[in-house]
Amino acid sequence: MWNKRAFIAGLGVAALAPWSLARAAQGVTESEIIIGESLDLSGPLAQMAPDMQRAVHSYFEHVNAQGGVHGRRLRLVTLDDGYRPEATVKNVTKLIDENNVFALCNVTGTANVAAILPLLAKESPPLPLIAPFTGADLIREPAIDHVFNIRASYGDEVEKLVQHLSTIGVPRIAVLWTDNAFGKDGLAGAHDALRKRGQKLHAEASIAPDLSDLPSAVQKLSASEPNSIIMVTAGAPTVAFIKAYRKLNRATRFYTLSVMGTQATLRALGEDGVGVVVTTVVPFPWSQGLPLAREYRQALEKNGFKDNVSFIGLEAYINAKVLVEGLRRAGKDLTRPRFIQALESIRRLDIGGFEVDYGKGVRQGSRFVDLTYIGQGERFTR
């Protein structure tokens, strides 16, 4: 006998099966959402990655303890690329094909992000990339629909430094830049910022990420006798250059970008770091009055990372919060297009004293830039 109810039920399963498989293949099941990240765990920026991992882990653990997002737990898959773009491409290919990630976050490095953009666009629908750790213009102008930036651009950071140096009347400004896409972007920003003020760069030198030309970079800039050096560098090159330069000249002041804002970098610099000025793209993580900073520190302490507070860590924590806000707004029926629409709906979102603002076609969430400096005892000071 024909069973109408069984037929309808069977039809429903058959109709839903392809949809369910498609969703599972894009990192969403009934029980979890898979997020991927490719970080430098073993290369020149390796000291940044642990603070980032601890921060995201702590926030995801907090969300999962509250029942996840619409009943789904968050699972983070992290792969090491050693800061090599070709390795980042392999990692992202694996994250897509084998780990079936729903979205990416925190991918680090200008050239690394540039290398994976074709992979993201090739996915149908495109794979969302949230809060890449780069301030380069290539992912900002023009805006890319499925790439949502949070941190201010390198141009914003360099502009802040040049504005500060011009205000206090520093005459001879030099730039040390990493010989890669990140460094070239920052160097161009320095030229633009000085040109706006009718000034020219006093001197500039490049440095290889592997430090192979460290002596010549030190010699070239020290010979020009600058009053200040803006460093468009990160990780090992920053530490090595400052230490080597201090042996020749302790009067020159160093100004670095936000990517050096980790406790590991401070420990590596030691006494040579005292007085170095650092741009920050997030508020002061040790603030007692800022709700976001208190929440971040409490989350780290709860997960056993009490001694790992840093600017880079707070930035990663913010990135995780914005990503989860988008997932929540997208609703139970989670798809990549819904997620992108949900992030786009974020307008002037205050997450404890730090504001993120997107909108229709707007993919730059923040322009916040501040200055801090390294004081005695390997501590950041305001």
N, C-alpha and C positions, 0 to 999 in steps of 0.2 A: 504494500500500500504506500502511496506517495505521502510523505510526511512534509507538509508545507513548512512547519516550524524548523525542521532539520535542514531543509533546502535553503531557507533564508539565512539560517545560522552559518551554513557552509559557504554560501555566497559571500557573507560578510567576512569570513576568515580569508577567503580567496582574494577578495577585493582589498583587504587590509595588508595582506602579506607583503606585496611589493613595497608598499609605503613604509611598513615597519622595517623591512630590510634596508631600505634606503636611509631611514633615520639612523638605524644601528650602524650603518656603514659610514655615517658622518658624525660619529662620536656621541650619539644620544641613544640610550636604551631606557627601559622603564625604571632602571635603578641607578644609572650614573650618567655623568657628562664628562667626557675626556678632553682635557686641555693639554696642549703640547708647548714645549719651549726648547729652544736650542741655545745653549749658553757656552761661554768659554770657561771650562772647568780645569783646563790644563795648560793654557797659553799665557800670553802677556797680560790678560785681564782677569786671570784666574782668581785674584783676591776679591773681585767684585761679586762673583757668583754665589759664594756661601751666604752672604747677607741677603741676596735676592731670594735664594731658595728658602731660607729660614722664614722670611717675611711672608711669602706666598703660602708656604706650608702652614704657618700659624693661622693665617686667616682662613684658609680652606678647612682646617681642622675645626675652627670655630663655627663655620657655616655648617659643616657636616654634623657637628654635635647638636645643632639646632634642627636637624632633620633634612639638611641639604637645601637645594633649590627646587621647590615644587615636588618634594619627595625624592629627588635624585641627588646622590652623593657626587661630590667633585673629585675627580682623579687627575693628578698632574703627572705627565710623563716628560722627563727632562733628559736631553741628550747632550753630550759634549762635542763641541765643534773646534775647540782649540783656537778660536778666533779666525779660522780659515774659511773664507766664503764657499770654497768647493765642498768643505765638510758640512757647512750649514745646508747646502743644497741636498746633500745625501741624507742628512738628518731629517729635513722637512719631507723629503720623498718617503722616507721610512715612516715618519709620523702620520702621513696621509695614507700610505698603502698598507702598512702593517698595524699601526696603532689606532687608525681610524679616528683621528682627533676631530673634534667639533670646531675648534678654533686654536689659534696660536697666541701666546703672549710673551713679552719680555725678550724677544729675539734681539741679540746684542750685536752692534757693529753696523756702521754705515754700508760698507761693501757687502756685508753678510745679508743685510735686509734687501739691498738692491738685487742681489743674486737670486733671491727666492721670489721676488715679485711675479715673474712669469708663471711660477708654479702655483701661486695663490690664484692668479687670474684664470688659469687653465681649468681649475676645479669648477664644477657646475652643481650648485651655485658656488661663487668664489669663496675661498677659505678666508674667514675673518682674521685679521692680525690686530691685536689690541696692545697698545702701549709698547711699541718697539723701543729699545734702549738706544736711540740715536736722535740727535737733533738736526739731522741733515734736511736740507730743503727738498731733496729729490723725492721724498715721500710726503711732502707738504704742498708743493706747488708744481702742477695742479693737485688738488685733493684727489685721493683714491677712495672710491666709495666704500671698500671693505677694509680699509686701514684707518684705525682710530688712534691718533696721537694724543698723549696727555702732556708729557714734559714740554717745556718751552724749547724753541729751536736753538741751535748753536749760535745762530745770528743774534738771537735775543740775549744769550749769555755774553757773547763778545761785546755787543752794544753796551750792556750794563758795565762791563769792565772798562771800556774806552770812555764811557760817560764819567765813571768814577775817577779815572786817571786824569781826564781833562779838567774835571772840577777841582782837583787838588793840585793841578798845575805840573804834572810830571812831563818833562820835555822829550825824553828819548825813549820811545816805546818800541820794543822788539817783539817778535813772535817766533816761538819754536813750534813747529807743526809736524805731526806724524806723516810720514810719506805714504799716505793712503787717502781714500775718499773722505774720511772723517777730517783729517788734517787739512786737506785742500779746501773743504767747506768752511772750516773755521778761519783759515787764512783769508779767504775771500771776504768773510764777515768782518774781519779786522780792517781790511782795506776800505770797505764800504763805510764802516763806522767812523774811521779817521777822515775819510774824504768828506763826509757830511759836515765835519767840523773844520774843514780847511787845513787838515794836517796830513802828513805822510808817515808811513812806517819808517822807523829809524833803521831797522835791520830785520832780517829773517833768516831762519835756517830750518832745514828738514832733518828728521831723525827716523831711521828705519825701525819698524816694530821689533826687530830682533836685536837692536842696539849695535849692529855691526859698524855703524858710523858715529857712535857716541863721541869719541875723542874729537873728531873733526867738527861736529856740531857745537860742542863746548868751546872749542878754540875759535870758531867763526864768530859766535855771539860774544864771547868775552872780549875779543879784539875790538868789537864795535863799541864797547863800554856803554851799554844801555843803562838807563835808570830802573827800568822794569822790563820783565819778560812775561808776555802772555803765553801760556803753554796750552796749545791745542793737542794735548797728549792724554794718555790714560794708562794706568797700570805701571808695568815695569819701566817704560821709558821716562815717565814722570819722576819716579824715585831715583833712577840711575842718573838722570841729567842733573837734578838738583844737588845730589850728593857730590857729583864730579865738579860741578860749577862752584859749589861752596868752597872747594879746596883752592880755587883761584881767586874768588871774589865773594865776600860775604855781604857786600853793601847792596848789591842788586836785589830788588824785591820780585818775588814770583807771584804770578796770578794764574790760577788754574781753573779749569772748567769742572762742572759738577760730577763728571764721571770718576773723579778721584776721591769722592767723599765716603771712604770706608775706613773703619778702624784698622784694618790690615795695612792700608797705605800709611796711616799715621805711625803705626809701629815700625814699618819699614824705614820711614824717614827719620824717626827718632828726633834728636835735637836739631837736625838739619831742616826739619819741617816748621820749626817755630817762626811765626811771622808770615807764612805763606797764606795768601788770600785765595779763597775758594768760592766760586759761584755756587748757588744752590737753587734747584728748581722745585724744591718742596720746603715747607717750613722747618724750623729748628726741632729735631726729633726729641731733644731733651727738655723741651718747654713744659713747664708745670701748668701753664694756663690754657694750653691748646688741647681741646678734647681729643682730636685725632692723634696727637703725639702720645697722650696718656693711654689711649686705647691700644696703639701700636706697641708700646712698651709692655703693657699688661699682657698682650697676646704673646709676645716673645717670652716673657717670664713664665707664663703658663706652660709653654712648650719646651722649657729648659734652655732658652737662648737669652737669658737676662743680660749677658755681657756683650751682646752683638748688636746693639743699637747703632744705627748709622743713617746718613742721608740716603744712601743707595737703598738700604733696607726699607726706609719709610716710603721711598718712591715705589718700590715693588709692592708694598702693602697697599698703597693707593691704587696702583694698577689692578691688583686683585679685587679691591672693593668696587671699582668701576666696572670691571668685567662681570662680577656677580650682580651688580645693579642691572646691567643689561640683560642678563639671564632671567632675573626676576620679572623685569618689565615685559620680556618676550612671552611669558606665560607658560602654561603646562605644555601646550602644543608647540614645542621648541623646534624651530628650523633656522638655518643660517639667515635667510631673508628677514624673518621676524626678529632675529637677534640684532641685525644691522639697523632695522627700523626702530627697535627699542633703544639702542644706543643713541641714535639720532634724535630721539625724543628727550634726551637729557638736556635740560636747560637750567643753568645757574644752580647746579646741584651742590649744596654745602655738605661736605662729608667731615664735619667736625672742625671747621675752620679753614678748610681748603676747598676752593670752588672749581668745579668742572663744568664746562659749558660747550655743548655741541649745537646742533640745529640742522635744518635742511641744507645739505651740501657742505656743512662745516665739520671738519675732521681734526681740528686743533683744539684740544680741551682746556689748555692752560697757557698763560704767558708769564706765569709767576717766576721771577728771578730775584734773588737776594744775595748778599755777600756775607761771608763769615771768614774767620781766620783761625789758624792753628796756634794755640797757646802752649804754655808749658804743660808738661805731663801728658803729651800726646792726646790733647783734647781740643775739640772745636769750641770756639768762643765767639760770642756776639759782641 
